[in-house]
Amino acid sequence: MGTKQLAWDPAKYVEFGDFRNRPFFDLTARITADAPRHVVDLGCGPGNLTATLARRWPGASVQGLDSSPEMVAAAQGGGTGHDAGNRHPANLAFALGDIGQWAPGPGTDVVVSNAALQWVPGHQGLISGWLGALASGAWLGVQVPGNFNSPSHALMREVAGSVRWRKQLDGVLRHADTVGEPGEYHELLLRGGARADVWETTYSQLLPGDHPVLDWVRGTGLRPVLQALGHAEGEAFEAEYSALLDQAYPAAEFGTIFPFRRIFVVGQKR
């Protein structure tokens, strides 16, 4: 994403909470650590899901790490939306930090990263480094979106590459190096000395309201574009992009069906 820090809106991010939360629980259900000492959630966002790890392992020290000051502030304040103001478990803490600079300590027994590593160029190298540093028996669980070839993202890149927007948005959207395929992550875990459990799931999500796919990507993938353009040009880009999204994801009387592919990677160090 370059050197400029991407601004996040925690309230917008959790608008589709049920859909964004489910992959986290599908991921962490496959981590069967009994009594971990230190648990880290890398890219913790507003912290509501990190809190479930602290409740699951009350004897562990659980830390959420995120590079967004807005997200960390929301997490430290007790979340956002219906979770806002909730009292955190005593074993939970949040910190501002760069995933790319983080390394596991001697007591790190569980590392979780849910829908965050797609923002980190070269994260496959990070995964290999973490596996090398983790002790025997430690767990690593990663989930990344696998939808960068879907219409929601392909159309975004198409508009961004058009004559009107090419100059302002050159280099803003990544694609080819964003995430790998399941087999690549599977091999990473095996080469890192871990038992590997890798799979993918396409969730068929029913989104309500007008232009719901645009609302969805506003909370995540569209943020670099909107930040690069500013308010007035951002609205013009959205209008052009939204018209294409409405064709690709037509609304019906029951809502809009939005397929979303996700890639899951779980390993336990041998």
C-alpha positions as CSV (number, residue, x, y, z in Angstrom):
1,M,0.0,0.0,0.0
2,G,3.0,2.3,-0.1
3,T,4.1,4.5,2.7
4,K,0.9,6.3,3.3
5,Q,-1.1,5.0,6.2
6,L,-4.6,3.8,5.1
7,A,-7.4,5.4,7.2
8,W,-10.1,3.0,8.5
9,D,-13.6,3.6,9.7
10,P,-14.4,1.0,12.4
11,A,-18.1,1.7,12.2
12,K,-18.3,1.1,8.5
13,Y,-16.2,-2.0,8.8
14,V,-18.6,-3.7,11.2
15,E,-21.8,-2.9,9.2
16,F,-21.8,-6.4,7.8
17,G,-20.7,-7.9,11.1
18,D,-22.2,-11.3,10.7
19,F,-20.6,-11.9,7.3
20,R,-17.2,-10.6,8.4
21,N,-17.3,-12.5,11.7
22,R,-18.2,-16.0,10.5
23,P,-14.8,-16.7,8.7
24,F,-13.0,-15.8,11.9
25,F,-14.9,-18.4,13.9
26,D,-14.5,-21.0,11.0
27,L,-10.8,-20.3,11.2
28,T,-10.2,-20.4,14.9
29,A,-12.4,-23.5,15.4
30,R,-9.6,-25.5,13.8
31,I,-7.1,-24.2,16.3
32,T,-7.3,-26.7,19.1
33,A,-4.7,-25.3,21.6
34,D,-5.5,-26.4,25.1
35,A,-3.8,-23.8,27.4
36,P,-1.8,-21.3,25.4
37,R,0.4,-18.8,27.3
38,H,0.3,-15.9,24.8
39,V,-2.2,-15.4,22.0
40,V,-1.8,-12.7,19.3
41,D,-4.4,-11.4,16.8
42,L,-2.6,-9.6,14.0
43,G,-4.8,-7.0,12.3
44,C,-7.3,-7.2,15.1
45,G,-9.5,-4.3,13.8
46,P,-12.0,-3.1,16.3
47,G,-11.2,-5.9,18.7
48,N,-14.6,-7.5,19.1
49,L,-13.3,-10.8,17.7
50,T,-10.0,-10.7,19.6
51,A,-12.1,-10.5,22.8
52,T,-13.6,-13.9,22.0
53,L,-10.1,-15.4,22.1
54,A,-9.5,-13.9,25.5
55,R,-12.8,-15.5,26.7
56,R,-11.9,-18.8,25.1
57,W,-8.5,-19.0,26.8
58,P,-8.9,-17.1,30.1
59,G,-5.5,-18.3,31.3
60,A,-3.7,-16.7,28.3
61,S,-2.3,-13.3,27.8
62,V,-4.2,-12.1,24.6
63,Q,-3.0,-9.2,22.5
64,G,-4.6,-7.5,19.5
65,L,-2.3,-5.6,17.2
66,D,-3.3,-3.3,14.4
67,S,-1.6,-0.6,12.3
68,S,-4.8,1.6,12.2
69,P,-5.0,4.2,15.1
70,E,-8.8,4.4,14.5
71,M,-9.2,0.6,14.9
72,V,-7.0,0.4,18.0
73,A,-8.9,3.3,19.6
74,A,-12.2,1.6,18.9
75,A,-10.8,-1.7,20.3
76,Q,-9.5,0.0,23.5
77,G,-12.8,1.7,23.9
78,G,-14.7,-1.5,23.9
79,G,-15.5,-2.0,20.2
80,T,-18.1,-0.4,18.0
81,G,-21.7,-0.9,17.0
82,H,-23.6,-3.2,19.4
83,D,-20.3,-4.2,21.0
84,A,-19.4,-0.6,22.0
85,G,-18.6,-0.1,25.6
86,N,-18.4,-3.8,26.5
87,R,-16.0,-4.5,29.3
88,H,-12.9,-6.4,28.0
89,P,-11.6,-9.5,29.8
90,A,-8.7,-8.7,32.1
91,N,-6.3,-10.9,30.0
92,L,-6.8,-8.8,26.9
93,A,-4.8,-5.8,25.6
94,F,-4.5,-3.9,22.3
95,A,-1.6,-2.1,20.8
96,L,-0.7,-0.1,17.7
97,G,1.8,-1.9,15.5
98,D,3.0,-3.0,12.1
99,I,2.4,-6.6,11.2
100,G,5.4,-6.6,9.0
101,Q,7.6,-5.8,12.0
102,W,6.1,-8.2,14.4
103,A,7.8,-11.4,15.5
104,P,6.6,-14.2,17.9
105,G,8.2,-14.3,21.4
106,P,9.2,-17.5,23.3
107,G,5.8,-17.9,24.9
108,T,3.7,-17.2,21.8
109,D,1.5,-20.3,21.4
110,V,-1.2,-19.0,19.1
111,V,-1.0,-16.5,16.2
112,V,-4.2,-15.5,14.4
113,S,-4.5,-13.2,11.4
114,N,-8.0,-12.8,10.0
115,A,-8.5,-10.8,6.8
116,A,-5.4,-8.7,7.3
117,L,-2.4,-10.1,5.5
118,Q,-3.8,-9.2,2.0
119,W,-2.8,-5.7,2.9
120,V,0.8,-6.7,3.5
121,P,3.0,-7.1,0.4
122,G,5.2,-10.2,0.7
123,H,3.3,-11.7,3.6
124,Q,4.3,-15.2,2.5
125,G,7.8,-14.4,3.7
126,L,6.4,-13.2,7.0
127,I,4.5,-16.5,7.5
128,S,7.7,-18.4,6.9
129,G,9.6,-16.3,9.4
130,W,6.9,-16.7,12.0
131,L,6.9,-20.5,11.6
132,G,10.6,-20.5,12.0
133,A,10.4,-18.6,15.2
134,L,7.4,-20.4,16.8
135,A,8.1,-23.2,19.3
136,S,7.1,-26.8,18.8
137,G,3.3,-27.2,19.4
138,A,2.5,-23.5,18.6
139,W,-0.4,-22.7,16.3
140,L,-0.8,-20.3,13.3
141,G,-4.2,-19.5,11.8
142,V,-4.6,-17.2,8.8
143,Q,-7.6,-16.2,6.7
144,V,-7.4,-14.0,3.6
145,P,-10.0,-13.1,1.0
146,G,-9.6,-14.9,-2.3
147,N,-12.0,-12.7,-4.4
148,F,-9.5,-10.5,-6.2
149,N,-10.6,-11.9,-9.5
150,S,-14.3,-11.5,-8.8
151,P,-16.3,-8.7,-10.4
152,S,-16.3,-6.6,-7.3
153,H,-12.5,-6.2,-7.6
154,A,-12.0,-6.6,-11.3
155,L,-14.5,-3.8,-12.0
156,M,-12.8,-1.6,-9.5
157,R,-9.4,-2.1,-11.2
158,E,-11.1,-1.6,-14.6
159,V,-12.5,1.8,-13.6
160,A,-9.3,2.8,-11.9
161,G,-7.3,2.0,-15.0
162,S,-9.6,4.0,-17.3
163,V,-8.5,7.3,-19.0
164,R,-10.4,9.4,-16.5
165,W,-8.8,7.8,-13.3
166,R,-5.5,6.3,-14.5
167,K,-3.3,9.2,-13.4
168,Q,-4.7,9.6,-9.9
169,L,-4.9,5.9,-9.2
170,D,-1.8,4.5,-10.8
171,G,-0.3,2.0,-8.3
172,V,-3.1,2.4,-5.7
173,L,-4.7,-1.0,-6.2
174,R,-2.7,-4.2,-6.0
175,H,-3.8,-7.4,-7.6
176,A,-1.3,-10.0,-8.7
177,D,0.7,-10.1,-5.5
178,T,-2.2,-9.6,-3.0
179,V,-2.8,-13.2,-2.0
180,G,-1.6,-16.7,-3.0
181,E,-3.6,-19.7,-3.9
182,P,-4.3,-22.4,-1.2
183,G,-1.6,-24.7,-2.5
184,E,1.1,-22.0,-2.0
185,Y,0.1,-21.5,1.6
186,H,-0.1,-25.3,2.1
187,E,3.5,-25.7,0.9
188,L,4.6,-22.7,3.1
189,L,3.3,-24.5,6.2
190,L,4.9,-27.9,5.3
191,R,8.2,-26.3,4.6
192,G,8.0,-24.4,7.9
193,G,7.7,-27.7,9.8
194,A,4.0,-27.5,10.5
195,R,1.0,-29.9,10.2
196,A,-1.1,-28.1,7.7
197,D,-4.9,-27.7,7.4
198,V,-5.7,-25.6,4.3
199,W,-9.1,-25.0,2.6
200,E,-11.2,-22.5,0.8
201,T,-14.9,-21.5,1.2
202,T,-17.2,-19.4,-1.0
203,Y,-19.9,-17.9,1.2
204,S,-23.0,-17.0,-0.7
205,Q,-24.0,-13.8,1.1
206,L,-27.4,-12.2,0.8
207,L,-26.9,-8.5,1.2
208,P,-29.8,-6.1,1.9
209,G,-30.5,-2.5,0.7
210,D,-29.6,-0.5,-2.4
211,H,-26.1,-0.9,-3.9
212,P,-25.1,-3.3,-1.1
213,V,-21.9,-4.5,-2.8
214,L,-20.7,-0.9,-3.0
215,D,-21.4,-0.5,0.7
216,W,-19.5,-3.8,1.3
217,V,-16.3,-2.7,-0.5
218,R,-16.5,0.8,1.0
219,G,-15.5,-0.8,4.3
220,T,-12.4,-2.6,2.9
221,G,-11.2,-2.8,-0.7
222,L,-12.4,0.6,-1.9
223,R,-10.7,2.5,0.9
224,P,-7.4,3.1,-0.9
225,V,-9.2,4.6,-3.9
226,L,-11.4,6.9,-1.8
227,Q,-8.4,8.1,0.2
228,A,-6.4,8.8,-2.9
229,L,-9.2,10.7,-4.6
230,G,-10.8,12.8,-1.9
231,H,-14.5,13.4,-1.4
232,A,-15.7,15.0,-4.6
233,E,-13.7,12.7,-7.0
234,G,-14.4,9.8,-4.8
235,E,-18.2,10.2,-5.3
236,A,-17.7,10.5,-9.0
237,F,-15.6,7.3,-9.0
238,E,-18.3,5.5,-6.9
239,A,-21.1,6.5,-9.3
240,E,-19.2,5.0,-12.3
241,Y,-18.1,1.9,-10.4
242,S,-21.5,1.3,-8.8
243,A,-23.3,1.2,-12.1
244,L,-21.1,-1.7,-13.2
245,L,-21.5,-3.4,-9.8
246,D,-25.3,-3.2,-10.2
247,Q,-25.1,-5.1,-13.5
248,A,-22.7,-7.7,-12.1
249,Y,-24.7,-8.3,-8.9
250,P,-28.3,-7.6,-9.8
251,A,-30.8,-7.0,-7.0
252,A,-33.9,-9.2,-6.6
253,E,-36.9,-8.9,-4.4
254,F,-35.1,-10.8,-1.7
255,G,-31.8,-8.8,-1.8
256,T,-28.5,-9.1,-3.6
257,I,-26.5,-12.4,-3.7
258,F,-22.8,-11.7,-3.3
259,P,-20.4,-14.7,-3.5
260,F,-17.3,-14.3,-1.4
261,R,-14.3,-16.7,-1.6
262,R,-12.0,-17.0,1.4
263,I,-8.8,-19.0,1.9
264,F,-8.0,-20.6,5.3
265,V,-4.6,-21.7,6.5
266,V,-4.1,-23.4,9.9
267,G,-0.9,-25.0,11.0
268,Q,0.6,-26.5,14.2
269,K,4.4,-26.5,14.5
270,R,5.8,-30.0,14.8
